[in-house]
């Protein structure tokens, strides 16, 4: 039996902004302070990731800042929300809609 090559199975597409939204945390320039406008649900998780992000303090109205990008912007982000600092994957940060302050 021959298996056809499926290049899309080996790599996940890069996260992008949630449809119908503006700037997301993964797009925010380093050191720019912003305010969280909304936290969106990820597809296929039933809102679990949104709940977890909100439990960590990523709630509308909270100030947030990207401190550092790893691997030329393709890796995780170091993010400060309130007085806490987190390492975030691009998937999580793409769910957080922000407005620059």
TIVEXBA-984040 format. One record per atom (N, C-alpha, C): residue in three letters; atom name; x, y, z. Coordinates in steps of 0.02 Angstrom, whole numbers. Layout:
N
{rec Ala,CA,{X,Y,Z}} ...
END
This chain:
101
{rec Unk,N,{42,-59,0}} {rec Unk,CA,{0,0,0}} {rec Unk,C,{45,62,0}} {rec Unk,N,{30,109,-42}} {rec Unk,CA,{68,171,-47}} {rec Unk,C,{31,226,-12}} {rec Unk,N,{67,263,27}} {rec Unk,CA,{37,320,63}} {rec Unk,C,{56,384,27}} {rec Unk,N,{7,423,9}} {rec Unk,CA,{20,486,-25}} {rec Unk,C,{50,536,23}} {rec Unk,N,{94,577,-2}} {rec Unk,CA,{126,628,38}} {rec Unk,C,{76,684,51}} {rec Unk,N,{68,702,114}} {rec Unk,CA,{23,757,132}} {rec Unk,C,{62,809,171}} {rec Unk,N,{90,858,136}} {rec Unk,CA,{133,907,170}} {rec Unk,C,{99,947,225}} {rec Unk,N,{33,955,221}} {rec Unk,CA,{-2,995,271}} {rec Unk,C,{-8,959,337}} {rec Unk,N,{3,894,339}} {rec Unk,CA,{-4,857,402}} {rec Unk,C,{57,866,447}} {rec Unk,N,{114,883,419}} {rec Unk,CA,{174,889,459}} {rec Unk,C,{181,956,494}} {rec Unk,N,{148,1007,470}} {rec Unk,CA,{155,1073,498}} {rec Unk,C,{87,1104,511}} {rec Unk,N,{82,1138,566}} {rec Unk,CA,{20,1175,580}} {rec Unk,C,{28,1245,553}} {rec Unk,N,{-24,1273,525}} {rec Unk,CA,{-18,1342,500}} {rec Unk,C,{-8,1390,558}} {rec Unk,N,{24,1446,545}} {rec Unk,CA,{37,1496,596}} {rec Unk,C,{-30,1525,619}} {rec Unk,N,{-36,1538,684}} {rec Unk,CA,{-99,1568,708}} {rec Unk,C,{-108,1637,678}} {rec Unk,N,{-168,1657,669}} {rec Unk,CA,{-182,1724,644}} {rec Unk,C,{-235,1756,688}} {rec Unk,N,{-247,1819,675}} {rec Unk,CA,{-296,1855,714}} {rec Unk,C,{-364,1822,707}} {rec Unk,N,{-403,1825,760}} {rec Unk,CA,{-471,1800,758}} {rec Unk,C,{-510,1840,707}} {rec Unk,N,{-553,1808,668}} {rec Unk,CA,{-592,1845,617}} {rec Unk,C,{-630,1903,649}} {rec Unk,N,{-636,1956,611}} {rec Unk,CA,{-674,2015,632}} {rec Unk,C,{-645,2051,692}} {rec Unk,N,{-580,2044,704}} {rec Unk,CA,{-550,2079,760}} {rec Unk,C,{-493,2122,736}} {rec Unk,N,{-466,2162,781}} {rec Unk,CA,{-410,2204,765}} {rec Unk,C,{-345,2170,784}} {rec Unk,N,{-305,2203,821}} {rec Unk,CA,{-239,2181,841}} {rec Unk,C,{-243,2128,896}} {rec Unk,N,{-204,2075,888}} {rec Unk,CA,{-201,2023,940}} {rec Unk,C,{-132,2025,973}} {rec Unk,N,{-128,1996,1032}} {rec Unk,CA,{-67,1999,1071}} {rec Unk,C,{-6,1972,1034}} {rec Unk,N,{-15,1921,992}} {rec Unk,CA,{42,1894,954}} {rec Unk,C,{67,1943,902}} {rec Unk,N,{28,1994,885}} {rec Unk,CA,{47,2045,835}} {rec Unk,C,{74,2109,868}} {rec Unk,N,{67,2115,933}} {rec Unk,CA,{87,2176,968}} {rec Unk,C,{163,2183,967}} {rec Unk,N,{188,2242,949}} {rec Unk,CA,{261,2252,949}} {rec Unk,C,{289,2246,1020}} {rec Unk,N,{351,2223,1025}} {rec Unk,CA,{385,2215,1089}} {rec Unk,C,{387,2282,1125}} {rec Unk,N,{376,2280,1190}} {rec Unk,CA,{377,2337,1237}} {rec Unk,C,{318,2385,1229}} {rec Unk,N,{271,2371,1185}} {rec Unk,CA,{212,2414,1179}} {rec Unk,C,{161,2393,1231}} {rec Unk,N,{137,2440,1270}} {rec Unk,CA,{86,2427,1320}} {rec Unk,C,{18,2430,1286}} {rec Unk,N,{-25,2382,1303}} {rec Unk,CA,{-92,2380,1274}} {rec Unk,C,{-141,2359,1328}} {rec Unk,N,{-205,2367,1312}} {rec Unk,CA,{-259,2346,1356}} {rec Unk,C,{-296,2289,1322}} {rec Unk,N,{-312,2238,1360}} {rec Unk,CA,{-348,2181,1333}} {rec Unk,C,{-420,2202,1319}} {rec Unk,N,{-441,2191,1257}} {rec Unk,CA,{-510,2208,1238}} {rec Unk,C,{-556,2148,1245}} {rec Unk,N,{-531,2089,1223}} {rec Unk,CA,{-573,2029,1226}} {rec Unk,C,{-528,1967,1221}} {rec Unk,N,{-550,1913,1252}} {rec Unk,CA,{-517,1848,1246}} {rec Unk,C,{-564,1803,1208}} {rec Unk,N,{-541,1777,1151}} {rec Unk,CA,{-583,1736,1108}} {rec Unk,C,{-574,1662,1125}} {rec Unk,N,{-623,1622,1105}} {rec Unk,CA,{-620,1550,1114}} {rec Unk,C,{-579,1520,1058}} {rec Unk,N,{-540,1468,1075}} {rec Unk,CA,{-504,1430,1024}} {rec Unk,C,{-554,1383,991}} {rec Unk,N,{-541,1365,930}} {rec Unk,CA,{-584,1316,896}} {rec Unk,C,{-575,1249,931}} {rec Unk,N,{-625,1210,937}} {rec Unk,CA,{-622,1140,958}} {rec Unk,C,{-604,1128,1031}} {rec Unk,N,{-603,1177,1075}} {rec Unk,CA,{-585,1161,1145}} {rec Unk,C,{-642,1177,1193}} {rec Unk,N,{-698,1199,1168}} {rec Unk,CA,{-756,1211,1211}} {rec Unk,C,{-747,1269,1259}} {rec Unk,N,{-700,1314,1246}} {rec Unk,CA,{-690,1371,1289}} {rec Unk,C,{-641,1359,1346}} {rec Unk,N,{-611,1300,1350}} {rec Unk,CA,{-565,1285,1405}} {rec Unk,C,{-504,1330,1406}} {rec Unk,N,{-476,1344,1347}} {rec Unk,CA,{-416,1387,1344}} {rec Unk,C,{-434,1459,1363}} {rec Unk,N,{-491,1483,1341}} {rec Unk,CA,{-513,1550,1360}} {rec Unk,C,{-521,1555,1435}} {rec Unk,N,{-552,1505,1466}} {rec Unk,CA,{-560,1506,1539}} {rec Unk,C,{-493,1507,1575}} {rec Unk,N,{-446,1466,1550}} {rec Unk,CA,{-380,1462,1581}} {rec Unk,C,{-343,1529,1576}} {rec Unk,N,{-346,1560,1517}} {rec Unk,CA,{-314,1625,1509}} {rec Unk,C,{-344,1677,1556}} {rec Unk,N,{-410,1676,1562}} {rec Unk,CA,{-442,1724,1606}} {rec Unk,C,{-426,1710,1679}} {rec Unk,N,{-419,1647,1698}} {rec Unk,CA,{-398,1630,1767}} {rec Unk,C,{-328,1656,1782}} {rec Unk,N,{-285,1659,1731}} {rec Unk,CA,{-217,1684,1740}} {rec Unk,C,{-213,1760,1742}} {rec Unk,N,{-268,1794,1726}} {rec Unk,CA,{-269,1867,1730}} {rec Unk,C,{-277,1902,1663}} {rec Unk,N,{-284,1864,1609}} {rec Unk,CA,{-294,1894,1544}} {rec Unk,C,{-368,1909,1535}} {rec Unk,N,{-390,1964,1565}} {rec Unk,CA,{-460,1984,1565}} {rec Unk,C,{-468,2053,1532}} {rec Unk,N,{-526,2066,1502}} {rec Unk,CA,{-536,2131,1471}} {rec Unk,C,{-524,2188,1521}} {rec Unk,N,{-489,2239,1497}} {rec Unk,CA,{-472,2297,1538}} {rec Unk,C,{-404,2293,1570}} {rec Unk,N,{-373,2234,1572}} {rec Unk,CA,{-306,2226,1603}} {rec Unk,C,{-252,2249,1554}} {rec Unk,N,{-200,2280,1581}} {rec Unk,CA,{-143,2302,1540}} {rec Unk,C,{-97,2243,1528}} {rec Unk,N,{-69,2241,1467}} {rec Unk,CA,{-26,2186,1446}} {rec Unk,C,{31,2213,1404}} {rec Unk,N,{87,2176,1404}} {rec Unk,CA,{145,2198,1366}} {rec Unk,C,{186,2137,1344}} {rec Unk,N,{206,2135,1281}} {rec Unk,CA,{251,2083,1257}} {rec Unk,C,{322,2105,1275}} {rec Unk,N,{357,2065,1315}} {rec Unk,CA,{424,2083,1336}} {rec Unk,C,{478,2059,1287}} {rec Unk,N,{465,2001,1257}} {rec Unk,CA,{516,1972,1213}} {rec Unk,C,{484,1920,1167}} {rec Unk,N,{512,1916,1107}} {rec Unk,CA,{493,1864,1059}} {rec Unk,C,{553,1818,1050}} {rec Unk,N,{540,1753,1047}} {rec Unk,CA,{593,1703,1039}} {rec Unk,C,{592,1678,967}} {rec Unk,N,{650,1661,941}} {rec Unk,CA,{657,1632,874}} {rec Unk,C,{628,1678,820}} {rec Unk,N,{648,1741,821}} {rec Unk,CA,{628,1790,770}} {rec Unk,C,{552,1795,762}} {rec Unk,N,{516,1791,816}} {rec Unk,CA,{444,1798,814}} {rec Unk,C,{405,1736,798}} {rec Unk,N,{440,1680,788}} {rec Unk,CA,{405,1617,771}} {rec Unk,C,{396,1572,831}} {rec Unk,N,{426,1589,886}} {rec Unk,CA,{422,1548,946}} {rec Unk,C,{378,1580,998}} {rec Unk,N,{386,1558,1061}} {rec Unk,CA,{344,1585,1115}} {rec Unk,C,{360,1659,1129}} {rec Unk,N,{315,1690,1166}} {rec Unk,CA,{322,1759,1186}} {rec Unk,C,{329,1762,1262}} {rec Unk,N,{368,1810,1286}} {rec Unk,CA,{369,1826,1357}} {rec Unk,C,{320,1885,1364}} {rec Unk,N,{268,1875,1405}} {rec Unk,CA,{214,1924,1410}} {rec Unk,C,{204,1943,1483}} {rec Unk,N,{194,2007,1496}} {rec Unk,CA,{177,2030,1563}} {rec Unk,C,{104,2052,1563}} {rec Unk,N,{67,2026,1612}} {rec Unk,CA,{-2,2048,1623}} {rec Unk,C,{-6,2064,1697}} {rec Unk,N,{-26,2125,1713}} {rec Unk,CA,{-24,2147,1783}} {rec Unk,C,{47,2145,1808}} {rec Unk,N,{60,2109,1862}} {rec Unk,CA,{128,2103,1889}} {rec Unk,C,{158,2034,1876}} {rec Unk,N,{124,1993,1836}} {rec Unk,CA,{148,1925,1821}} {rec Unk,C,{178,1922,1751}} {rec Unk,N,{227,1878,1742}} {rec Unk,CA,{258,1867,1677}} {rec Unk,C,{248,1794,1657}} {rec Unk,N,{228,1783,1594}} {rec Unk,CA,{214,1717,1569}} {rec Unk,C,{250,1705,1503}} {rec Unk,N,{266,1642,1489}} {rec Unk,CA,{287,1621,1423}} {rec Unk,C,{224,1595,1389}} {rec Unk,N,{210,1620,1329}} {rec Unk,CA,{149,1600,1294}} {rec Unk,C,{165,1577,1224}} {rec Unk,N,{129,1524,1204}} {rec Unk,CA,{133,1503,1134}} {rec Unk,C,{94,1553,1091}} {rec Unk,N,{109,1553,1027}} {rec Unk,CA,{73,1598,982}} {rec Unk,C,{-1,1581,980}} {rec Unk,N,{-20,1519,989}} {rec Unk,CA,{-90,1500,989}} {rec Unk,C,{-129,1539,1042}} {rec Unk,N,{-103,1538,1104}} {rec Unk,CA,{-138,1574,1158}} {rec Unk,C,{-138,1649,1145}} {rec Unk,N,{-81,1676,1126}} {rec Unk,CA,{-77,1749,1118}} {rec Unk,C,{-119,1773,1059}} {rec Unk,N,{-133,1730,1010}} {rec Unk,CA,{-175,1750,954}} {rec Unk,C,{-249,1754,973}} {rec Unk,N,{-268,1729,1031}} {rec Unk,CA,{-337,1732,1053}} {rec Unk,C,{-353,1794,1093}} {rec Unk,N,{-301,1833,1110}} {rec Unk,CA,{-310,1892,1153}} {rec Unk,C,{-309,1955,1110}} {rec Unk,N,{-367,1987,1104}} {rec Unk,CA,{-373,2048,1065}} {rec Unk,C,{-353,2107,1110}} {rec Unk,N,{-311,2151,1083}} {rec Unk,CA,{-286,2207,1123}} {rec Unk,C,{-294,2273,1086}} {rec Unk,N,{-292,2327,1125}} {rec Unk,CA,{-292,2395,1100}} {rec Unk,C,{-230,2429,1128}} {rec Unk,N,{-184,2454,1085}} {rec Unk,CA,{-125,2488,1113}} {rec Unk,C,{-145,2547,1157}} {rec Unk,N,{-109,2555,1212}} {rec Unk,CA,{-126,2608,1259}} {rec Unk,C,{-97,2675,1238}} 
END
